[in-house]
Amino acid sequence: MSAALSPNGTARRAIEAARTTGTIALSDAVFHEIADVLARPKFARRLTDDRRREILELLAAAAFWAEPTETTTDCRDPKDNRYLELALAARATAIVSGDDDLLVLHPWRGVRIVRPARFLTELEAEQT
């Protein structure tokens, strides 16, 4: 959401960095949840239909698509388990999120769960 609402913000820069240096993973469930959230009426004032479409196309075009085969109930918000399941299916090394329900799990089964700003800081450190 932050990337959609702030096109020049940290979350958007983290998406761009992930596209450039790594892989963005998506599943149908995660993609549809993102689309549903972007379409909520409370965001209509700040996100035009074109902007929503642009964000979804940006994610989809750069994504490695993986469909989870393992379920988990490790997250205190059941809806967020889909991100953990995707991480397993994609063999992710990191989940980049601002969601406290996910962040509290860091590290989870060897997967780093970090905020976008920390992801960018770690990426910069790796490149120097």
Summary of the structure (lengths in Angstrom):
residues: 128
radius of gyration: 14.3
end to end distance: 29.7
largest distance: 43.0
contacts: 355
relative contact order: 0.16
helix: 57%
strand: 11%
